[in-house]
Amino acid sequence: MSRLADLNFFAKLGAAFGLMILAWLAPDWRWGLPYAALIVAGLVLDRVPGLRGYLKGAGLLTLMVIVSWMINLTIQGLAPLDALGVAAKMAARLVATTALFYFVMETSSPGAILAACSAARLPPIVTLVLSLLFGIIPMLRDEFERIADAQRARGMEIDDVSFLRKLRFALARGVPLLVQAIRTAHAISFSLSLYGFDLGTKRSTWRRVGWWIEPAMSFREPSK
């Protein structure tokens, strides 16, 4: 990854919101599709980890959005070509939005988020919510992949099958994923209690935080 991974969490989040607004302001698919493709190309050039899985998910999202919107708009009486244009515009918006916040999640470690929140003097509850939100989503995604690996280990063919069968198997992972999410939430709650987490206690960070968040502890040279 590039130096952008060490950018302050709030700077990345603000940039993501700004670029997302531009994506939603695109007048039609002729502007939206190239813009979304440019953002995805940026992820590829930046070599964001786990990009292969995201691209699969983005492709599935695009297909589902286009099909569902075309069916809905056609039923409402819109011409098929016009319905396709509206559906493509919406798909481009969603791909751009998910790509931007995927970058934020994948390049922001819980420690970097905590450091940025501490430097900004945010209330403890806001710090906790941001850390859990942007930390637990990658954990659940990794758990989703582990469930798929367990399916393969048990002899379930989930790769070289039709699209509908892949979709059915993906939906079947929802129940174990939900169970694991509840277990993870309980483990986090237990850990907070075990370590005496108190919202009234002010936290500090050993990292130097500015526009960039230093990934390691820094020491000053002793004065002579």
C-alpha positions in Angstrom: 0.0 0.0 0.0 1.0 3.6 -0.5 1.6 6.3 2.1 -2.2 7.0 2.0 -2.7 4.2 4.5 -1.1 6.3 7.2 -3.2 9.3 6.5 -5.2 10.5 9.5 -8.5 8.5 9.9 -10.7 11.6 9.8 -8.9 13.0 6.8 -9.6 9.7 4.9 -13.2 9.7 6.2 -13.7 13.3 5.1 -12.2 12.6 1.6 -14.4 9.5 1.2 -17.5 11.5 2.0 -16.5 14.3 -0.4 -15.8 11.8 -3.3 -19.0 10.0 -2.4 -21.1 13.2 -2.8 -19.5 13.8 -6.2 -20.6 10.3 -7.2 -24.2 10.9 -6.2 -24.2 14.2 -8.0 -23.3 12.7 -11.3 -26.2 13.5 -13.7 -26.4 10.2 -15.5 -24.5 6.9 -16.1 -22.2 8.5 -18.7 -20.6 10.4 -15.8 -21.2 7.9 -13.1 -19.7 4.8 -14.6 -16.3 6.3 -15.5 -16.1 8.0 -12.1 -16.8 4.6 -10.3 -14.3 2.9 -12.6 -11.7 5.5 -11.7 -12.2 5.0 -8.0 -11.9 1.2 -8.3 -8.8 1.7 -10.4 -7.4 3.8 -7.6 -7.9 0.8 -5.2 -6.1 -1.5 -7.6 -3.1 0.9 -8.1 -2.9 1.4 -4.3 -2.9 -2.4 -3.8 -5.5 -2.3 -1.0 -5.5 -5.7 0.7 -8.4 -8.1 0.1 -9.3 -6.4 -3.2 -10.2 -9.6 -5.0 -13.0 -10.3 -2.6 -14.3 -6.8 -2.9 -14.3 -6.9 -6.7 -16.4 -10.1 -6.6 -18.8 -8.5 -4.2 -19.0 -5.3 -6.2 -19.7 -7.3 -9.4 -22.5 -9.1 -7.6 -23.9 -5.8 -6.2 -23.8 -4.2 -9.7 -25.7 -7.2 -11.3 -28.3 -7.3 -8.5 -28.9 -3.5 -8.6 -29.2 -3.4 -12.4 -31.6 -6.4 -12.6 -33.8 -5.3 -9.7 -34.1 -1.7 -10.9 -34.7 -2.6 -14.5 -37.5 -4.9 -13.5 -39.0 -2.3 -11.2 -38.8 0.5 -13.6 -40.1 -1.5 -16.6 -43.1 -2.6 -14.6 -43.7 1.1 -13.9 -43.8 1.8 -17.6 -40.3 3.1 -18.3 -38.7 2.1 -21.6 -36.1 -0.7 -21.3 -33.2 1.5 -22.5 -34.2 4.3 -20.1 -34.6 1.8 -17.3 -31.1 0.5 -18.0 -29.6 4.0 -17.9 -31.2 4.7 -14.5 -30.1 1.3 -13.1 -26.6 1.8 -14.3 -26.4 5.2 -12.7 -27.6 3.8 -9.4 -25.1 0.9 -9.6 -22.3 3.3 -10.3 -23.2 5.4 -7.2 -23.2 2.3 -5.0 -19.9 0.9 -6.4 -18.2 4.3 -5.9 -19.6 4.6 -2.3 -18.6 1.0 -1.3 -15.2 1.3 -2.9 -14.4 4.6 -1.0 -15.4 3.2 2.4 -13.8 -0.1 1.7 -10.5 1.8 1.4 -11.1 3.6 4.7 -11.8 0.4 6.5 -9.0 -1.6 5.0 -6.3 1.1 5.7 -7.5 2.1 9.2 -6.4 -0.1 12.0 -8.2 0.1 15.4 -5.0 1.6 16.9 -4.9 4.3 14.3 -8.6 5.1 14.8 -8.1 5.3 18.6 -5.1 7.6 18.1 -7.0 9.9 15.8 -10.0 10.0 18.2 -7.8 10.7 21.2 -5.9 13.5 19.5 -9.2 15.0 18.4 -10.5 14.8 22.1 -13.6 13.1 21.0 -16.0 11.8 23.7 -15.2 8.2 24.8 -18.4 6.8 23.5 -17.8 8.2 20.0 -14.3 6.7 20.0 -15.7 3.3 21.1 -18.4 3.3 18.4 -16.0 4.4 15.6 -13.4 1.8 16.6 -15.9 -1.0 16.8 -17.7 0.0 13.6 -14.6 0.2 11.4 -12.9 -2.7 13.2 -15.7 -5.3 13.3 -16.7 -5.2 9.6 -13.3 -6.5 8.3 -13.5 -9.2 11.1 -17.0 -10.3 9.9 -15.8 -10.3 6.3 -12.8 -12.6 7.2 -15.3 -14.8 9.1 -17.4 -15.0 6.0 -14.4 -16.3 4.1 -13.6 -18.8 6.8 -17.1 -20.2 6.6 -16.7 -20.6 2.9 -13.4 -22.5 3.5 -15.2 -24.8 6.0 -17.8 -25.5 3.3 -15.0 -26.5 0.8 -13.3 -28.6 3.5 -16.6 -30.6 3.9 -16.7 -31.3 0.2 -19.2 -28.7 -0.8 -18.5 -27.4 -4.3 -19.1 -23.7 -4.2 -16.7 -22.4 -6.9 -17.4 -24.2 -10.2 -21.1 -24.0 -10.0 -23.8 -21.8 -11.6 -24.4 -18.2 -10.4 -27.7 -19.1 -8.7 -26.1 -21.9 -6.7 -23.3 -19.6 -5.7 -25.8 -17.1 -4.5 -27.7 -19.7 -2.6 -24.6 -21.0 -0.8 -23.6 -17.4 0.0 -27.0 -16.7 1.6 -26.6 -20.0 3.5 -23.6 -18.5 5.3 -25.8 -15.9 6.8 -26.9 -18.0 9.8 -23.4 -19.0 11.0 -22.2 -15.5 10.3 -24.9 -14.0 12.5 -24.0 -16.5 15.3 -20.4 -15.5 15.0 -21.3 -11.8 15.1 -23.2 -12.3 18.3 -20.2 -14.3 19.8 -17.8 -11.5 18.8 -20.0 -8.9 20.3 -20.2 -10.9 23.6 -16.4 -11.3 23.5 -15.8 -7.6 23.0 -18.2 -6.8 25.8 -16.5 -9.2 28.2 -13.1 -7.9 27.3 -14.2 -4.3 28.0 -15.5 -5.4 31.4 -12.4 -7.5 32.2 -10.0 -4.6 31.5 -12.1 -2.1 33.4 -13.1 0.1 30.5 -14.6 3.3 31.9 -16.2 6.0 29.6 -15.3 8.6 32.2 -11.6 7.9 32.0 -9.6 10.1 29.5 -7.4 8.2 27.1 -4.1 9.2 25.5 -2.0 7.8 22.7 1.7 7.3 22.2 1.5 8.0 18.5 2.2 11.3 16.9 -1.0 12.4 15.2 -1.4 15.2 12.7 -2.4 14.9 9.0 -0.5 11.6 9.2 -0.6 9.0 12.0 2.8 7.5 12.7 2.6 3.7 12.7 5.3 3.3 15.3 6.4 4.9 18.6 9.0 7.7 18.1 11.7 8.7 20.5 13.4 12.1 20.7 17.2 12.3 20.7 18.4 13.3 24.1 19.5 16.9 24.3 23.2 17.5 24.8 
